[in-house]
Structures are given as C-alpha cells and as structure tokens.
Amino acid sequence: MYANLSNMNTHQQAETLFRQNGAILRTTQALALGIHPRTLYTLRDHGRLIQLNRGLYRLADQELTEHHSLAIVCKLVPKGIVCLLSALRFHQLTTQAPFEVWLAVDRMRRKPKIDYQPIRIVRFSGSALAAGVEKHVIESVAVRVYNPAKTVVDCFKFRHKIGLDVAIEALREGWRERRFTMDDLWRYGKICRVANVMRPYLESLSS
C-alpha cells in the first residue's frame, strides 16, 4: 500500500494519533501531534483519511453518529452555537429534518466558509447570543447547542425564517415532555425581546 516499511509505520502512527484524539483533526492539530503534512496527503490519497474541508480531516473508517454534521461544523466554527431547526432536531422537538446546519454566530463575526456541509448562519448579539447554551460532546468534538427553552424562544423570534407553525409545534411538544418550565420560557422571552409575541401561546398552555 505504501512505498516502504518506514512509511507504513509512519502512516500507522498517524492513524493511531487520529484515533487517540477523536478521529477528526484540523491540520494545525495534526502538526502539533507531529504528523507531517505529506503524511496527511498520502493517507488522504490512499483513502485512509477523508478531507472534510480545507484543513480538516477524519479517519475514513470513523463510526458516524446521527449528529455527525453538527460535530463537523462546530469543529470548524468552535464559537458557533447550534440553533433553531438544528437545535430542535437535536432535542427531538420537531419533525423537521433540515439539510443545513443552523448556526448562531456573533453579529460582528465574519461569515465562516464551509464547503463540506451546507450551513445557515443566524446573527445573534449580547445576552441573546450567550444565554441558554448547553455543551455536548459529539464524536469527541465539543458542540454548543441552545437548550430546549431558549431554542423554542428563538423559533418565535425568527418565526419569519422557520415558520410560526414550527415554533408552535416545538412549544407544545417541549411543554408536553416537560423539557422546560414556564419561568424558563418567560426568562428567555424577555432576553430575546419576544415575550409579548409568545404571551398568547404561553397562556394557552396553562389554560
């Protein structure tokens, strides 16, 4: 497969380092582990690594999870936060299956460029960006996702993007499954300045 025994050992060592470090690495991380760029290219050309995006590789035999796309996007945009339809899907609060990863980023941040996975960027700022963030680990990647209550509130705020029916469905499903309290919804509603919009729907839950 490889040119000689020395190269084979080098490539096996590189694959081992990938496995020990989550199977997905940026080029800078690989270099820091002592993997030469030439080794990355050889493993890629021989089908042992898959290049997901510029400067991002994963092992070809890596076992993928349902949320693989979230792991990839958050590896490339570590300050991004999974939001709206993607967060609803993660929390199983919708029947929607978005083909894009919906990602919240700071309003002042430049739009990230990702070739591997379609993304939908939504601009947040201040406490609306920082509030309600949960941290999860998917395929050894740290993934930030808005919690169920914050996600539902965001859906009402961005109802013109995703549809009011989707927001209402998520609200009712989350309430039925006790994924949040009324206090949670009011708190995030005030932070996102959408409490008055949500008021009639919240009152209907307790009537």
C-alpha positions as CSV (number, residue, x, y, z in Angstrom):
1,M,0.0,0.0,0.0
2,Y,2.7,2.4,0.9
3,A,6.2,2.9,-0.6
4,N,8.2,1.2,2.1
5,L,8.1,-0.2,5.7
6,S,9.3,3.1,7.2
7,N,6.5,5.0,5.5
8,M,4.0,2.3,6.6
9,N,5.0,2.7,10.2
10,T,4.7,6.5,9.9
11,H,1.3,6.3,8.4
12,Q,0.1,3.7,11.0
13,Q,1.4,6.0,13.8
14,A,-0.5,8.9,12.2
15,E,-3.8,6.9,12.1
16,T,-3.2,5.9,15.8
17,L,-2.8,9.6,16.7
18,F,-6.1,10.4,14.9
19,R,-7.9,7.6,16.9
20,Q,-6.5,8.8,20.2
21,N,-7.6,12.4,19.5
22,G,-11.2,11.9,18.4
23,A,-10.7,10.8,14.8
24,I,-11.3,14.3,13.5
25,L,-8.4,16.8,13.4
26,R,-7.6,20.1,12.0
27,T,-4.3,20.4,10.1
28,T,-2.8,22.6,12.9
29,Q,-3.7,19.9,15.5
30,A,-2.2,17.2,13.4
31,L,1.0,19.2,13.0
32,A,1.1,19.8,16.8
33,L,1.0,16.0,17.2
34,G,4.0,15.5,14.9
35,I,2.1,14.4,11.8
36,H,3.8,15.8,8.7
37,P,1.5,17.4,6.0
38,R,2.9,14.9,3.5
39,T,1.6,12.1,5.6
40,L,-1.9,13.7,5.7
41,Y,-1.9,13.9,1.9
42,T,-0.7,10.3,1.4
43,L,-3.3,9.0,3.8
44,R,-6.0,11.0,2.0
45,D,-4.9,9.8,-1.4
46,H,-4.9,6.2,-0.2
47,G,-8.4,6.6,1.2
48,R,-7.4,6.3,4.9
49,L,-8.4,9.9,5.6
50,I,-11.3,12.0,4.3
51,Q,-10.7,15.7,3.8
52,L,-13.9,17.3,5.1
53,N,-12.9,20.9,4.4
54,R,-9.8,22.9,3.9
55,G,-7.6,22.0,6.9
56,L,-9.9,19.4,8.4
57,Y,-9.6,15.6,8.2
58,R,-11.3,12.5,9.6
59,L,-10.5,8.8,9.6
60,A,-12.3,7.1,6.7
61,D,-13.4,4.2,9.0
62,Q,-14.7,6.5,11.7
63,E,-18.1,5.5,13.0
64,L,-20.5,8.3,12.3
65,T,-23.4,9.3,14.6
66,E,-26.7,10.9,13.8
67,H,-25.3,14.3,14.6
68,H,-22.1,14.0,12.6
69,S,-22.8,17.2,10.7
70,L,-23.0,19.2,13.9
71,A,-19.6,17.8,15.0
72,I,-18.0,18.9,11.7
73,V,-19.5,22.4,11.7
74,C,-18.6,23.0,15.3
75,K,-15.1,21.7,14.8
76,L,-14.7,24.3,12.0
77,V,-16.6,27.1,13.8
78,P,-15.9,26.5,17.6
79,K,-17.5,29.7,18.6
80,G,-20.8,28.9,16.8
81,I,-23.9,27.6,18.6
82,V,-26.3,25.2,17.1
83,C,-29.7,26.9,16.9
84,L,-33.2,26.9,15.6
85,L,-34.1,23.9,13.3
86,S,-30.9,22.1,14.0
87,A,-31.3,22.6,17.8
88,L,-34.9,21.5,17.6
89,R,-33.8,18.3,15.8
90,F,-31.0,17.7,18.3
91,H,-33.6,18.0,21.2
92,Q,-36.2,15.9,19.2
93,L,-38.7,18.7,19.3
94,T,-39.6,18.8,15.7
95,T,-40.5,16.5,12.8
96,Q,-38.4,18.8,10.5
97,A,-35.1,17.3,9.1
98,P,-33.0,20.3,8.0
99,F,-30.4,19.6,5.4
100,E,-28.5,22.7,6.6
101,V,-26.9,23.1,10.0
102,W,-28.4,26.2,11.6
103,L,-25.6,28.1,13.5
104,A,-25.8,31.2,15.6
105,V,-22.7,33.4,15.5
106,D,-21.9,36.8,16.8
107,R,-23.4,39.7,14.8
108,M,-19.9,41.1,14.2
109,R,-18.2,37.9,13.2
110,R,-17.3,37.3,9.6
111,K,-19.4,34.6,7.9
112,P,-17.5,31.3,8.0
113,K,-16.9,29.4,4.8
114,I,-17.6,25.7,4.9
115,D,-17.5,23.5,1.8
116,Y,-18.3,20.1,3.3
117,Q,-21.7,20.9,4.9
118,P,-24.4,23.4,4.0
119,I,-24.9,25.9,6.8
120,R,-27.4,28.6,7.6
121,I,-25.9,31.4,9.6
122,V,-28.1,33.4,12.0
123,R,-26.8,36.6,13.7
124,F,-27.2,37.0,17.4
125,S,-25.7,39.5,19.8
126,G,-25.3,40.2,23.5
127,S,-27.3,38.2,26.0
128,A,-29.4,36.7,23.2
129,L,-26.2,35.0,21.9
130,A,-24.8,33.9,25.3
131,A,-27.9,32.8,27.2
132,G,-29.1,29.2,27.3
133,V,-26.1,27.4,25.9
134,E,-25.5,23.7,26.6
135,K,-22.3,21.9,26.0
136,H,-22.3,18.4,24.5
137,V,-19.6,16.1,23.1
138,I,-20.4,14.5,19.7
139,E,-17.7,12.3,18.1
140,S,-15.2,13.8,20.6
141,V,-16.0,17.3,19.4
142,A,-17.3,20.0,21.8
143,V,-20.6,21.1,20.4
144,R,-22.6,24.1,21.8
145,V,-26.4,23.9,21.5
146,Y,-29.1,26.2,22.8
147,N,-31.2,24.4,25.4
148,P,-34.8,23.5,24.6
149,A,-36.4,26.6,26.2
150,K,-34.0,29.0,24.5
151,T,-34.4,27.2,21.2
152,V,-38.2,27.5,21.3
153,V,-38.0,31.2,22.2
154,D,-35.6,31.7,19.3
155,C,-38.0,30.0,17.0
156,F,-40.7,32.6,17.9
157,K,-38.1,35.4,17.4
158,F,-37.2,34.0,13.9
159,R,-40.7,32.8,13.1
160,H,-40.5,34.5,9.7
161,K,-37.4,32.4,8.8
162,I,-38.7,29.0,10.0
163,G,-42.5,29.4,10.2
164,L,-44.8,30.1,13.1
165,D,-46.2,26.6,12.9
166,V,-42.8,25.1,13.6
167,A,-42.4,27.3,16.6
168,I,-45.8,26.4,18.0
169,E,-45.2,22.6,17.4
170,A,-41.9,22.8,19.3
171,L,-43.5,24.8,22.2
172,R,-46.3,22.2,22.6
173,E,-44.0,19.2,22.3
174,G,-41.5,20.6,24.7
175,W,-44.2,21.5,27.2
176,R,-45.8,18.1,26.9
177,E,-42.5,16.4,27.6
178,R,-41.7,18.8,30.4
179,R,-38.5,19.9,28.8
180,F,-38.8,23.4,30.3
181,T,-40.8,25.4,32.7
182,M,-43.0,28.5,32.2
183,D,-40.4,30.5,34.0
184,D,-37.7,29.4,31.6
185,L,-39.8,30.5,28.6
186,W,-40.6,33.9,30.1
187,R,-36.9,34.5,31.1
188,Y,-35.6,33.8,27.6
189,G,-38.6,35.5,26.0
190,K,-37.6,38.7,27.8
191,I,-33.9,38.3,26.9
192,C,-34.8,37.9,23.2
193,R,-37.5,40.6,23.4
194,V,-40.2,38.3,22.1
195,A,-42.2,37.8,25.3
196,N,-45.2,39.7,24.1
197,V,-45.3,37.7,20.9
198,M,-45.3,34.5,22.8
199,R,-47.7,35.6,25.5
200,P,-51.0,34.2,24.0
201,Y,-49.3,30.9,23.2
202,L,-47.9,30.6,26.7
203,E,-51.2,31.5,28.3
204,S,-52.9,28.7,26.2
205,L,-50.6,26.1,27.7
206,S,-51.7,26.8,31.2
207,S,-55.4,27.3,30.5
